[in-house]
């Protein structure tokens, strides 16, 4: 984010109360690190694994499988190592190639290809996940061994995932009936303690050694659902979270050509909130224009829908446009015996200005 040095003094005047921002979203850790199974450490197998790791990263950064068919991705796939900062191996089974892609080079290459990217700041997803097998039904808790496939899948698909602790009360709430219901009413109260942005309910069943899962996702007023299959617990978890990632991305990644120059007016800022805004607005080439009292004005490049979704992660609310006063009436041209017409506020009509506060 770029801003003039002359703005530092007003920023310090925002207030020293250090009120924290009530934001549940969190940056995804190791967003540019991909763990890819590899047949061996031979160069041919490594090249294949690097190409697959690049595809995984592109899906993670875009949430759009169509991006994989971009000609620029096909060219990068031939030599993905140009985007790699380092790689290493972990013994299995399976053996894994751990690839660290260079964030700057990767982002630049994808943007030059006209591909829209999803920032690392993403909605925290609380997953109520019920596994049903021949041994019975079990709600997956955060510290249980059954949580490992979900956590691996969340990392692979670039989602900040949270799991309930699965105590007795939560097990009573996390039934198959509640997790497959068309609304999340039965899960709302036990979910409140986790402060997540999105709620995911999954009912997974093992049948003949294979897994299938029915999932439902709630994000604000948005409702999504689907069904997936997998050869094992890891595969079905990855399939669910890939689908969830792709649905969430439609809210946070602007379609190609949809971004425009917008002015963002923020009210009620302080130093902590300024730091949070830096992180939230980073994907939008944000430029701080002014800082007066507790008010910040930015120029950003985004779609209105994408920007609104991102600001909602910080629990910010959109404010109505401020009225713009009409020009004063010249009393000298007022007919004799008549009082000058009062100045009436007129609504702001600019469609490229958004007003937000806490």
C-alpha positions as CSV (number, residue, x, y, z in Angstrom):
1,X,0.0,0.0,0.0
2,X,1.3,3.4,-0.9
3,X,0.7,6.7,0.8
4,X,2.4,10.0,1.3
5,X,4.6,10.7,4.3
6,X,2.5,13.8,5.0
7,X,-0.3,11.5,6.1
8,X,1.6,10.0,9.0
9,X,0.7,12.8,11.4
10,X,-3.0,12.6,10.8
11,X,-2.8,8.8,11.3
12,X,-1.2,9.3,14.7
13,X,-4.1,11.6,15.5
14,X,-6.6,8.8,14.9
15,X,-6.6,8.1,18.6
16,X,-4.6,6.1,21.0
17,X,-7.4,4.0,22.4
18,X,-6.2,1.0,20.3
19,X,-9.8,-0.4,20.0
20,X,-9.5,-3.8,18.4
21,X,-11.3,-4.6,15.2
22,X,-13.9,-7.3,15.6
23,X,-12.7,-9.4,12.6
24,X,-12.9,-13.1,12.5
25,X,-11.1,-13.6,9.1
26,X,-7.5,-14.5,9.2
27,X,-4.6,-14.6,6.7
28,X,-4.0,-18.1,5.4
29,X,-0.6,-19.3,6.6
30,X,1.8,-20.8,4.1
31,X,-0.5,-19.8,1.2
32,X,2.3,-20.2,-1.3
33,X,3.5,-23.6,0.0
34,X,2.1,-26.7,-1.7
35,X,2.6,-30.3,-0.4
36,X,2.4,-32.6,-3.5
37,X,2.7,-36.4,-3.4
38,X,5.5,-37.6,-5.6
39,X,6.4,-41.0,-6.9
40,X,10.2,-40.6,-6.4
41,X,13.0,-38.1,-6.3
42,X,13.9,-38.7,-9.9
43,X,13.9,-35.6,-12.1
44,X,11.0,-36.7,-14.3
45,X,8.7,-37.4,-11.3
46,X,9.8,-34.2,-9.6
47,X,8.9,-32.2,-12.8
48,X,5.4,-33.9,-12.9
49,X,4.9,-33.1,-9.2
50,X,6.0,-29.4,-9.6
51,X,3.5,-29.0,-12.5
52,X,0.7,-30.5,-10.3
53,X,1.7,-28.3,-7.4
54,X,1.4,-25.2,-9.7
55,X,-2.1,-26.3,-10.6
56,X,-3.0,-26.7,-6.9
57,X,-1.6,-23.2,-6.2
58,X,-3.5,-21.6,-9.1
59,X,-6.8,-23.1,-7.8
60,X,-5.9,-21.9,-4.3
61,X,-5.2,-18.3,-5.4
62,X,-8.2,-18.0,-7.8
63,X,-10.9,-20.4,-6.6
64,X,-11.6,-20.9,-10.3
65,X,-10.8,-24.1,-12.2
66,X,-11.2,-22.2,-15.5
67,X,-7.9,-20.4,-14.7
68,X,-6.1,-23.7,-15.3
69,X,-7.0,-23.5,-19.0
70,X,-5.4,-20.0,-19.4
71,X,-2.6,-20.3,-22.1
72,X,-0.2,-18.5,-19.7
73,X,-0.7,-21.3,-17.1
74,X,0.1,-23.9,-19.8
75,X,3.3,-22.0,-20.5
76,X,4.2,-21.8,-16.8
77,X,3.4,-25.5,-16.3
78,X,6.2,-26.4,-18.7
79,X,8.7,-24.7,-16.4
80,X,7.1,-24.2,-13.0
81,X,10.5,-24.0,-11.3
82,X,10.9,-20.4,-12.5
83,X,8.3,-19.5,-9.8
84,X,9.8,-21.8,-7.1
85,X,11.9,-20.3,-4.3
86,X,12.7,-23.7,-2.7
87,X,11.6,-27.3,-2.5
88,X,12.3,-30.4,-0.4
89,X,11.1,-33.9,0.3
90,X,9.3,-35.5,3.2
91,X,9.3,-39.3,3.5
92,X,6.0,-41.0,3.6
93,X,4.1,-42.9,2.8
94,X,3.3,-41.2,0.6
95,X,6.5,-39.3,-0.2
96,X,5.7,-35.6,-0.5
97,X,7.4,-32.8,-2.4
98,X,7.1,-29.6,-0.4
99,X,7.2,-26.6,-2.8
100,X,7.5,-23.0,-1.7
101,X,6.5,-20.7,-4.6
102,X,7.7,-17.2,-4.7
103,X,4.7,-15.0,-3.9
104,X,5.8,-11.9,-5.8
105,X,6.8,-13.8,-9.0
106,X,3.7,-15.9,-8.9
107,X,1.3,-13.0,-8.4
108,X,3.0,-11.0,-11.1
109,X,2.8,-13.9,-13.6
110,X,-0.9,-14.6,-12.9
111,X,-1.9,-10.9,-13.0
112,X,-0.1,-10.4,-16.3
113,X,-2.1,-13.3,-17.6
114,X,-5.3,-11.4,-16.7
115,X,-6.1,-13.8,-13.8
116,X,-7.9,-12.3,-10.8
117,X,-6.5,-13.3,-7.4
118,X,-7.9,-14.0,-4.0
119,X,-6.0,-12.4,-1.1
120,X,-4.6,-14.3,1.8
121,X,-7.2,-12.7,4.1
122,X,-10.2,-15.2,3.9
123,X,-13.3,-16.0,5.8
124,X,-12.9,-18.3,8.8
125,X,-15.0,-21.4,8.2
126,X,-16.4,-23.3,11.1
127,X,-17.0,-27.0,10.1
128,X,-19.5,-29.2,11.7
129,X,-18.4,-32.5,10.3
130,X,-20.1,-35.8,11.1
131,X,-18.5,-39.1,10.0
132,X,-20.7,-42.1,9.8
133,X,-19.2,-45.6,9.4
134,X,-19.9,-49.2,10.5
135,X,-18.5,-48.1,13.9
136,X,-21.3,-45.5,14.2
137,X,-21.5,-41.7,13.9
138,X,-19.0,-39.3,15.3
139,X,-18.7,-35.5,15.3
140,X,-15.2,-34.5,14.4
141,X,-13.6,-32.4,17.2
142,X,-10.6,-30.1,16.8
143,X,-8.2,-32.3,18.8
144,X,-9.3,-35.7,17.5
145,X,-7.3,-37.8,15.0
146,X,-10.2,-37.6,12.6
147,X,-9.5,-33.8,12.3
148,X,-6.2,-34.4,10.5
149,X,-7.7,-35.1,7.0
150,X,-9.8,-31.9,7.4
151,X,-6.9,-29.8,8.4
152,X,-4.7,-31.1,5.6
153,X,-7.5,-30.4,3.1
154,X,-8.0,-26.9,4.5
155,X,-4.3,-26.1,4.0
156,X,-4.3,-27.6,0.5
157,X,-7.3,-25.5,-0.5
158,X,-6.3,-22.3,1.3
159,X,-9.0,-22.0,3.8
160,X,-8.8,-21.0,7.5
161,X,-10.8,-23.9,9.0
162,X,-12.1,-24.1,12.6
163,X,-13.6,-27.2,14.2
164,X,-15.7,-27.4,17.3
165,X,-14.3,-29.1,20.4
166,X,-17.1,-31.7,20.1
167,X,-18.1,-31.7,23.8
168,X,-21.3,-33.4,24.9
169,X,-23.5,-30.4,24.1
170,X,-22.0,-30.0,20.6
171,X,-22.4,-33.7,19.9
172,X,-26.1,-33.3,20.7
173,X,-26.3,-30.5,18.2
174,X,-24.1,-32.0,15.5
175,X,-26.5,-34.7,14.4
176,X,-27.1,-35.9,10.9
177,X,-30.6,-34.4,11.0
178,X,-29.2,-30.9,12.0
179,X,-26.3,-31.1,9.6
180,X,-28.5,-31.9,6.6
181,X,-31.2,-29.4,7.4
182,X,-32.0,-26.6,4.9
183,X,-31.2,-24.0,7.6
184,X,-28.6,-23.7,10.3
185,X,-30.8,-22.8,13.2
186,X,-29.9,-25.7,15.3
187,X,-26.2,-24.9,14.9
188,X,-26.3,-21.1,15.4
189,X,-26.1,-21.0,19.2
190,X,-23.3,-23.6,19.6
191,X,-21.4,-21.9,16.8
192,X,-21.4,-18.4,18.3
193,X,-18.5,-19.2,20.6
194,X,-16.2,-19.7,17.6
195,X,-16.8,-16.4,15.9
196,X,-16.4,-17.7,12.4
197,X,-17.5,-15.9,9.2
198,X,-18.9,-19.0,7.4
199,X,-20.7,-22.1,8.7
200,X,-20.1,-25.5,7.0
201,X,-22.2,-28.5,7.8
202,X,-21.0,-31.9,6.4
203,X,-22.5,-35.3,6.8
204,X,-19.9,-37.9,5.5
205,X,-20.6,-41.6,5.2
206,X,-18.4,-44.6,4.5
207,X,-19.8,-47.2,2.3
208,X,-17.8,-50.2,1.0
209,X,-14.5,-48.6,1.8
210,X,-15.4,-45.4,-0.1
211,X,-16.7,-42.1,1.2
212,X,-19.4,-39.7,0.1
213,X,-20.4,-36.4,1.7
214,X,-23.3,-34.0,1.6
215,X,-22.3,-30.4,2.5
216,X,-24.0,-27.1,3.1
217,X,-22.4,-23.7,3.4
218,X,-23.8,-20.5,4.9
219,X,-22.0,-17.1,4.4
220,X,-24.2,-14.2,5.4
221,X,-27.4,-14.5,3.3
222,X,-25.6,-16.9,0.8
223,X,-26.6,-20.5,0.8
224,X,-24.6,-23.2,-1.0
225,X,-24.7,-27.0,-1.0
226,X,-23.3,-30.0,-2.8
227,X,-22.3,-33.7,-2.8
228,X,-18.9,-35.2,-3.3
229,X,-17.2,-38.6,-3.3
230,X,-13.8,-39.8,-2.4
231,X,-11.7,-43.0,-2.1
232,X,-10.9,-42.3,1.5
233,X,-11.3,-39.7,4.3
234,X,-8.5,-37.5,2.9
235,X,-10.0,-37.5,-0.6
236,X,-13.5,-36.7,0.5
237,X,-12.3,-33.9,2.8
238,X,-10.2,-32.4,0.0
239,X,-13.2,-32.6,-2.4
240,X,-15.5,-30.8,0.0
241,X,-13.1,-28.0,0.8
242,X,-12.2,-27.6,-2.9
243,X,-15.9,-27.1,-3.6
244,X,-16.3,-24.7,-0.6
245,X,-13.3,-22.7,-1.7
246,X,-14.7,-22.3,-5.2
247,X,-18.0,-21.1,-3.9
248,X,-16.5,-18.7,-1.5
249,X,-14.2,-17.3,-4.1
250,X,-17.2,-16.0,-6.1
251,X,-17.8,-13.6,-3.3
252,X,-14.3,-12.3,-2.9
253,X,-12.6,-12.5,-6.3
254,X,-13.6,-10.0,-8.9
255,X,-14.4,-11.3,-12.4
256,X,-12.0,-10.3,-15.1
257,X,-12.9,-6.7,-16.2
258,X,-15.2,-6.1,-13.2
259,X,-12.7,-4.1,-11.2
260,X,-13.0,-0.3,-11.3
261,X,-11.6,2.7,-9.5
262,X,-13.6,3.3,-6.3
263,X,-13.4,5.8,-3.5
264,X,-13.7,4.3,0.0
265,X,-14.7,6.6,2.8
266,X,-14.0,5.0,6.3
267,X,-15.4,6.5,9.5
268,X,-14.5,5.6,13.1
269,X,-10.9,4.6,12.4
270,X,-8.1,4.4,15.0
271,X,-4.6,3.0,14.8
272,X,-5.5,-0.6,15.2
273,X,-8.3,-0.3,12.7
274,X,-5.9,1.4,10.3
275,X,-3.5,-1.6,10.5
276,X,-6.5,-3.9,9.9
277,X,-7.5,-1.9,6.9
278,X,-4.1,-2.1,5.4
279,X,-4.4,-5.9,5.4
280,X,-8.0,-6.0,4.2
281,X,-7.4,-3.6,1.3
282,X,-4.0,-4.9,0.2
283,X,-5.5,-6.9,-2.8
284,X,-7.1,-3.7,-4.2
285,X,-4.0,-1.5,-4.8
286,X,-5.3,0.8,-2.1
287,X,-4.0,4.3,-1.9
288,X,-4.6,6.4,1.2
289,X,-5.8,9.8,0.0
290,X,-6.5,11.6,3.3
291,X,-6.7,11.1,7.0
292,X,-8.8,13.6,9.0
293,X,-9.7,12.9,12.6
294,X,-11.1,9.3,12.6
295,X,-11.9,9.4,8.9
296,X,-9.8,7.8,6.2
297,X,-10.3,8.1,2.4
298,X,-8.8,5.5,0.0
299,X,-8.7,5.0,-3.7
300,X,-9.0,1.3,-4.6
301,X,-9.4,-0.8,-7.6
302,X,-12.1,-3.5,-7.2
303,X,-15.6,-4.4,-8.0
304,X,-18.2,-3.1,-5.5
305,X,-19.4,-6.6,-4.6
306,X,-15.9,-7.8,-4.0
307,X,-15.0,-4.9,-1.8
308,X,-18.2,-5.2,0.2
309,X,-17.5,-8.9,0.8
310,X,-14.0,-8.1,2.0
311,X,-15.1,-5.3,4.4
312,X,-17.8,-7.6,5.8
313,X,-15.0,-9.8,7.1
314,X,-14.0,-6.9,9.4
315,X,-17.6,-6.6,10.6
316,X,-17.9,-3.2,9.0
317,X,-21.2,-1.8,7.9
318,X,-22.0,0.2,4.9
319,X,-23.2,3.7,5.6
320,X,-25.7,5.7,3.5
321,X,-24.3,8.3,1.2
322,X,-23.9,11.7,2.8
323,X,-26.1,14.4,1.5
324,X,-24.4,17.1,-0.6
325,X,-25.6,20.6,0.1
326,X,-27.0,22.5,-2.9
327,X,-25.4,25.7,-4.0
328,X,-26.4,28.7,-1.9
329,X,-29.2,30.8,-3.4
330,X,-28.1,34.3,-4.5
331,X,-30.4,36.6,-2.5
332,X,-29.8,39.4,-5.1
333,X,-31.9,37.6,-7.7
334,X,-34.7,36.7,-5.3
335,X,-37.9,38.5,-6.4
336,X,-39.0,41.3,-4.1
337,X,-41.2,40.3,-1.2
338,X,-40.1,36.6,-1.4
339,X,-37.7,34.9,1.0
340,X,-34.7,33.1,-0.5
341,X,-35.4,29.5,-1.0
342,X,-33.9,27.3,1.8
343,X,-30.8,25.3,1.0
344,X,-31.9,21.7,0.7
345,X,-29.5,18.8,0.9
346,X,-29.4,16.6,-2.2
347,X,-28.4,13.0,-2.1
348,X,-25.0,12.1,-3.4
349,X,-25.2,10.5,-6.7
350,X,-21.7,9.2,-7.2
351,X,-21.8,5.4,-7.8
352,X,-18.1,5.0,-7.3
353,X,-18.0,6.1,-3.7
354,X,-18.6,3.7,-0.8
355,X,-19.1,4.8,2.8
356,X,-18.2,2.4,5.7
357,X,-17.8,2.4,9.4
358,X,-17.9,0.2,12.5
